[in-house]
Amino acid sequence: MEKKNIDWANIGFGYVKTDKRYVSNYKDGKWDDGILTEDDTVVISECAGVLQYAQTCFEGLKAYTTEKGQVVCFRPDLNASRMKDSTQRLEMPLFPEDRFVDAVVQTVKANMAYVPPYGSGATLYIRPYMFGSSPVIGVKPAEEYQFRVFTTPVGPYFKGGAKPITIKVSDFDRAAPHGTGHIKAGLNYAMSLHAIVTAHEEGFAENMYLDPGTRTKVEETGGANFIFITKDNKLVTPKSGSILPSITRRSIVHVAKEYLGMEVEEREVLFSEVKDFAECGLCGTAAVISPVGKIVDHGNEICLPSGMDDMGPVTKKLYDTLTGIQMGRIEAPEGWIKVIE
């Protein structure tokens, strides 16, 4: 298929309307068959559950062109499983996991002209989401829902390479104990907006959130999990019931163990330990790994030995191996790559 006439290297990380999107509606206790449509508008009641009580959840994944010219998605089954967990917590109907993956495939196939070419650094971002669409005025779940998938081509998250960033320890909590931090609910991200705007105004790239119970343990940022590298080259990832289970982080753990032979510790990480790590990174769909060079805690600077010039050497190996798997340069574990045919 002929590609759209897009300057792939300069499109940035934003929304570009593509040709088709997938829509399925839940009514009278069941989902309809779903359709692909050119209509990018959503028409709902002014009293819809999503507008009154934020009853919505979402996912994010990418399609890209591999070295061999195939268009693929990375582990969409895990996105389907995570959305199942989100809908259960928010009292929303389950969208079957096999249908979720099929909807992603259908939407990507319908927008193949927007999948950037290999080597461009750009990808096709995919956003599945669900929301309560019927009127709700009393505090209760909606009775009707809509599940949608749209795509948008996005440029490389970092122009000129992934340079280490400076982050701050936030005074705000990202999630409540026993709350919704472990699911991908829209309300979690609304709560993080003031904190990230404040961080940016103060000259920081991101926030480090501590656990809401004791504020002594590292949790995550507003949209990514942490990874740390010890001075003896172990991978350490924070473990908590209020951290979103990042698909990228889970993949990095597997790569570290099975491809690089590293020792991995998934455990509680005390903030007091951070000064002793050799490297730090934020991992997520958008950038895979964003290296952290400095963490500032109310004026006290923690400077990672990996520095502010380049990604640390162990983090770079993890990044290169995972992106090599995604782009088809390295053989992937079974089931990780979904080819769009």
C-alpha positions in Angstrom: 0.0 0.0 0.0 1.3 3.5 -0.9 2.1 5.5 2.2 0.6 8.9 2.9 2.8 11.9 2.0 4.0 12.7 5.5 7.3 14.0 6.7 7.9 11.1 9.1 10.9 12.6 10.8 9.1 15.8 11.8 5.6 14.8 12.7 6.2 15.1 16.4 4.3 13.2 19.1 0.7 14.4 18.7 -2.6 13.5 17.1 -3.1 13.2 13.4 -6.5 12.0 12.1 -6.3 8.8 10.2 -8.9 7.2 7.8 -10.7 4.6 10.0 -11.4 3.8 13.6 -13.2 0.9 15.3 -16.4 1.3 17.3 -18.4 -1.2 19.3 -21.4 -0.4 21.6 -22.6 -2.2 24.7 -26.4 -2.2 25.3 -28.9 -4.5 26.9 -26.1 -6.6 28.4 -24.1 -7.4 25.2 -21.6 -5.9 22.7 -22.6 -5.4 19.1 -20.5 -6.7 16.3 -18.4 -3.5 15.9 -17.6 -1.5 12.8 -14.9 0.5 11.1 -16.0 4.0 10.4 -14.6 7.2 9.0 -16.5 9.3 11.6 -14.0 10.6 14.2 -16.7 12.2 16.4 -18.3 10.8 19.5 -21.9 11.7 20.3 -23.1 11.0 23.8 -25.6 12.3 26.4 -24.6 15.4 28.3 -25.2 13.2 31.4 -23.0 10.3 30.2 -21.2 8.3 32.9 -17.8 9.3 31.5 -18.6 13.0 31.8 -20.1 12.8 35.3 -18.0 10.3 37.1 -15.0 9.6 34.9 -16.0 6.0 34.1 -13.3 5.4 31.4 -10.1 3.4 30.8 -7.7 3.1 28.0 -4.6 1.4 26.6 -1.7 2.4 24.4 0.4 0.4 22.0 2.2 0.8 18.7 2.4 -0.7 15.2 5.6 -0.3 13.2 7.5 -1.6 10.2 10.2 -4.2 10.9 13.5 -4.6 9.2 11.9 -7.2 7.0 9.1 -4.9 6.0 6.4 -6.5 8.1 3.9 -4.4 10.0 3.6 -5.7 13.5 2.3 -4.9 17.0 4.1 -5.7 20.2 2.3 -8.0 22.7 -1.3 -6.7 22.2 -2.6 -9.6 24.2 -1.2 -8.0 27.3 -3.0 -4.8 26.6 -6.2 -6.8 26.2 -5.6 -8.4 29.6 -4.7 -5.2 31.3 -7.9 -3.5 30.0 -9.9 -6.5 31.4 -8.4 -5.7 34.8 -9.3 -2.0 34.4 -12.9 -2.6 33.4 -13.4 -5.0 36.3 -12.1 -2.4 38.8 -14.3 0.3 37.3 -17.5 -1.9 37.0 -17.5 -1.7 33.3 -18.3 -4.7 31.0 -15.5 -6.9 29.7 -14.6 -6.4 26.1 -13.4 -10.0 25.2 -9.7 -10.2 24.9 -9.7 -11.9 21.5 -12.0 -9.2 20.2 -9.7 -6.5 21.6 -6.8 -7.9 19.6 -8.9 -8.3 16.5 -10.1 -4.7 16.8 -6.5 -3.5 17.0 -5.6 -5.6 13.9 -8.6 -4.3 12.0 -7.9 -0.7 12.8 -4.2 -1.0 11.9 -5.0 -2.8 8.6 -7.5 0.0 7.7 -4.8 2.6 8.3 -1.7 0.9 6.8 -0.9 4.0 4.7 -0.1 5.7 8.0 2.3 3.1 9.3 5.7 4.8 9.1 8.5 3.1 7.1 11.3 1.2 8.8 14.2 3.4 10.0 12.1 6.6 10.2 12.0 6.5 14.0 8.2 7.0 13.7 5.4 4.6 14.6 1.7 4.2 14.4 0.3 4.8 17.9 -2.8 2.8 18.8 -5.3 4.0 21.4 -8.1 1.5 22.5 -10.5 3.0 25.1 -13.8 2.4 26.7 -16.3 4.8 28.4 -19.7 4.9 30.0 -22.0 6.4 27.4 -25.5 6.3 28.9 -26.9 9.0 31.3 -26.0 8.6 35.0 -26.9 11.2 37.6 -26.8 9.0 40.7 -23.4 7.7 41.6 -23.5 4.3 40.0 -22.1 2.5 36.8 -23.5 3.4 33.4 -25.7 0.9 31.7 -24.3 1.4 28.2 -20.7 1.7 27.0 -18.6 2.3 23.9 -15.3 0.7 23.0 -13.2 2.5 20.4 -9.8 2.2 18.8 -8.1 5.0 16.8 -4.6 5.4 15.5 -2.3 8.3 14.9 1.2 8.4 13.4 3.8 9.7 15.9 7.4 10.7 15.5 10.3 9.6 17.7 9.6 10.5 21.3 13.1 11.9 21.6 14.6 14.0 18.8 18.4 13.6 18.6 18.5 10.5 20.9 17.4 9.7 24.4 19.4 12.1 26.5 19.2 11.7 30.3 16.5 13.8 32.0 16.2 15.4 35.4 13.2 14.6 37.5 11.9 15.7 40.9 10.4 13.9 43.9 6.7 15.0 43.9 4.9 16.4 46.9 1.7 14.9 45.4 0.5 11.3 45.5 -0.2 9.5 42.2 -2.6 7.0 43.7 -4.4 6.2 47.0 -3.6 3.1 49.0 -6.0 0.3 47.7 -7.1 2.7 45.0 -6.8 2.6 41.2 -3.1 3.0 40.7 -2.7 -0.5 39.3 -5.2 0.0 36.4 -5.1 2.3 33.4 -8.0 4.6 34.4 -8.4 8.0 32.9 -8.9 9.5 36.3 -5.4 8.5 37.4 -4.0 10.7 34.6 -6.3 13.6 35.4 -4.9 13.5 38.9 -1.3 13.7 37.6 -1.8 16.7 35.3 -1.3 19.4 38.0 1.8 17.6 39.3 3.4 17.3 35.8 2.6 20.9 34.9 4.1 22.1 38.1 7.2 19.9 37.5 7.6 21.4 34.0 7.3 24.9 35.3 10.1 24.2 37.8 12.3 22.9 35.0 11.9 19.1 35.5 11.0 16.5 32.9 9.0 14.3 35.2 7.9 13.4 38.7 9.0 10.6 40.9 6.0 9.5 43.0 6.6 7.8 46.3 4.2 5.3 47.9 1.1 7.1 49.3 1.1 5.2 52.6 4.5 6.0 54.0 6.2 8.1 51.3 9.4 6.2 51.8 9.3 3.9 48.7 9.6 4.5 45.0 6.5 3.9 42.9 6.5 5.3 39.4 6.0 8.5 37.4 2.8 9.8 35.9 3.0 7.5 32.9 6.0 5.1 33.2 7.6 2.6 35.6 11.1 2.9 37.0 14.0 0.6 36.4 17.3 0.8 38.3 20.7 -0.8 37.7 22.9 -1.6 40.7 26.6 -1.1 40.7 27.1 -4.8 40.2 24.7 -4.8 37.2 21.5 -6.2 38.7 18.2 -4.9 37.4 15.9 -3.7 40.1 12.2 -2.7 39.6 9.9 -1.4 42.2 7.0 -3.6 43.3 3.8 -2.2 44.7 0.0 -2.8 44.5 -0.5 0.7 43.3 2.0 0.6 40.3 0.6 0.2 36.8 1.9 -3.1 35.4 3.9 -1.7 32.5 4.1 -4.1 29.5 7.4 -2.5 28.6 8.8 -3.1 32.1 7.7 -6.7 32.1 9.3 -7.2 28.7 12.6 -5.6 29.9 12.6 -8.0 32.9 12.4 -10.9 30.5 15.1 -9.5 28.3 17.4 -8.9 31.2 17.0 -12.5 32.5 16.8 -14.5 29.3 18.8 -12.5 26.8 21.4 -10.7 28.9 21.7 -13.2 31.8 21.2 -10.5 34.4 20.0 -11.0 37.9 16.6 -9.3 38.4 15.0 -8.1 41.6 11.3 -7.1 41.6 10.8 -5.7 45.1 10.0 -2.7 47.2 12.6 0.0 46.6 13.3 2.5 49.4 13.9 6.0 48.3 16.9 6.0 50.6 18.5 3.4 48.2 18.2 5.5 45.1 21.5 7.3 45.7 23.3 3.9 45.6 22.2 2.9 42.1 24.4 3.2 39.1 21.7 3.9 36.5 18.0 4.8 36.4 15.4 4.8 33.6 11.7 5.3 33.0 10.1 2.6 30.8 6.9 2.8 28.8 5.4 2.5 25.3 6.3 5.9 24.0 10.1 6.0 24.5 10.8 2.4 25.6 13.4 3.6 28.1 14.0 7.2 29.1 17.3 7.5 31.0 17.3 9.6 34.2 20.5 11.4 35.1 19.5 13.4 38.1 16.8 13.2 40.8 16.0 16.3 42.9 14.4 15.9 46.3 13.5 19.4 47.6 16.8 20.9 46.6 18.9 17.8 47.4 20.4 16.4 44.1 21.0 12.7 43.5 23.3 12.5 40.5 23.4 9.0 38.9 26.9 7.8 38.1 25.7 7.2 34.5 25.7 11.0 34.1 23.7 13.5 32.0 25.3 12.9 28.6 24.3 9.4 27.5 22.1 6.5 28.5 24.0 4.2 31.0 25.7 1.2 29.4 23.5 -1.5 31.0 20.3 0.5 30.2 21.6 0.9 26.6 22.0 -2.9 26.3 18.4 -3.4 27.5 17.1 -0.7 25.2 19.0 -2.1 22.2 17.9 -5.6 22.8 14.2 -4.8 23.3 14.0 -2.5 20.3 15.9 -5.1 18.3 13.2 -7.6 19.2 10.5 -5.2 18.3 12.0 -4.2 15.0 12.8 -7.8 13.9 16.6 -7.6 14.2 16.6 -10.1 17.1 14.4 -13.2 17.4 11.4 -12.5 19.6 10.0 -14.8 22.3 7.0 -16.8 21.1 3.8 -14.7 21.0 5.5 -11.3 21.5 5.0 -10.1 17.9 1.6 -9.9 16.2 2.1 -9.6 12.4 -0.6 -7.5 10.7 -1.4 -9.3 7.5 
